[in-house]
């Protein structure tokens, strides 16, 4: 299996406003994206990869700053999502902070950064933005949409919103909506950011400061919930950093040191308004809401074939949530495969290179590829 | 079953310094406590109730402000811990903020509030302070020590530290130490408090402010971890407060409203330095550490009879942690009973009136009472 080597992001501008679920419109925007592999003559081998909270268009390969793509273990020549056979698209969602139009960019209405005035955007809005990009790339129908966590929600939304434009949906460690507990963790993270005095109601750019305290707390909460109790026990346990208790409130345990480091690092590069916006998109995703909460009715008219994958120790997007989706699809006699992977890594498992997990994805993509000639 | 009616706290002063595990000493201190029922002639019917993070000496009855004790459903005339038969003692631990000497009290060395200079105190230190109080009350041996969560850790520590002075140990929803995940949540709560600009390094009293933002975040995190995903789903689910999404970051979901309310309420009355101190006592409790982590060796020489109770949906102090204790006691052929209660309420279950749970405690206290005459 090889690496894609150096990859270069591209940018596409959209002057037609994007109508949003909130009723607002995104006036004028651009999307940053990367593609890997070649589109075949039939334009039938395109796979869209949707990102979750803390990721971007940079899915695979090495960017100009030397950073490896976030799903590089999955996507590349000879890898489960094989770029020798597929044309893979990674796109940064609007509202994010990695290139596409977001809160730190100028609001055309005022000329100043959007900040807190950037409209609240939803999973469905992202899918609409992605569909315009896919269309402009000349792709009438995607071979597959794949995503993990929030990315999986986008993959599900594609099949509901554009049933004729996607043949396969691969949702990893995802859910039909967030539970109260998940919303609670998001809310705590948002409160930590919003109540940070350096947040300035979301207009901190103008004050030359960053709400680092709040972002750090938000990231620490996120980290704990992405891991399992088991893996934290194995990785850190009760190990002390210096071998003895300090009888104070600085770092005693290695887990404290790890979390502080993760929080600090994150607060250097992640945008606070983007954090609010993306957690809200997670909270709001609930396609069954307009069907009286009936998931089977929600998925009645879809046309894609589904693969759902969950991980036994994932308590944020538990296997039970994937099984709800499987049940809704089976009720409708749709095509669905489901793999529940016994992995210790909690929600983070969807980003890791587990042999059984990647084996399932490889088999799935092999089957998808068998339907078309190599490019 | 009756109520104890109005109860009045008492106070006891200790001029002999309390040596602490850290090497520091608590110079001169007082303990606030309440007692219910009457000590029998043999002084053999005393039960000590140890409190957890957010509680106090006010275990049962109604105080002068009209507040019900935190374990009033368990303690009172005719209740499972029957004050017609037992002499029950509730004591506020030093370092807490409900009457006993704590960070908001004057440091005799400076005349100003201790604030951040209040020494870090441990479960073992609390037990030493409690044992002095019990001694002064003329009780050579307790019939039982009972506590839930952090209170259960104190009950365990009593049997290790004063094996001849306690006949029964009842530990509910407790653990032999905290897991890395638990320490992580405590650390996030502490960072939220310490990085609040109004914390002023723990000396906020002198600035006339309270670190409300940090305390609010800390309490919100606590609340989510005390409940189970199930009970949050049942109690709140995805219900909206106003029936429609706001497409903003104010309260949309009922769970958000609940958490904000709990956080705000808590930040009005709870001391920030106490929060740091009590979460650190939780982190530091690990009696097996000085026995190479061997829990069986740790509990080799104890003399008490044990009852341990856990709750199936408690993910903060899970049944598996209680079973570790049971195994260590059984290995040593000590007396131990264990009840795993199938309850949906998570860690909070230890404070609730569940028929099976209270039935187990009633049976246990009936057996204990059968050994002595009523007072």
Interface residues (C-beta under 8 A of the other chain):
Chain A: X21 X22 X23 X24 X119 X120 X177 X178 X179 X180 X181 X183 X184 X185 X187 X188 X190 X191 X192 X194 X195 X196 X197 X213 X216 X217 X220 X221 X223 X224 X227 X229 X232 X233 X235 X236 X237 X238 X245 X247 X248 X249 X252 X253 X255 X256 X259 X260 X263 X276 X280 X283 X284 X286 X289 X315
Chain B: X21 X22 X23 X24 X119 X120 X177 X178 X179 X180 X181 X183 X184 X185 X187 X188 X190 X191 X192 X194 X195 X196 X197 X213 X216 X217 X220 X221 X223 X224 X227 X229 X232 X233 X235 X236 X237 X238 X245 X247 X248 X249 X252 X253 X255 X256 X259 X260 X263 X276 X280 X283 X284 X286 X289 X315
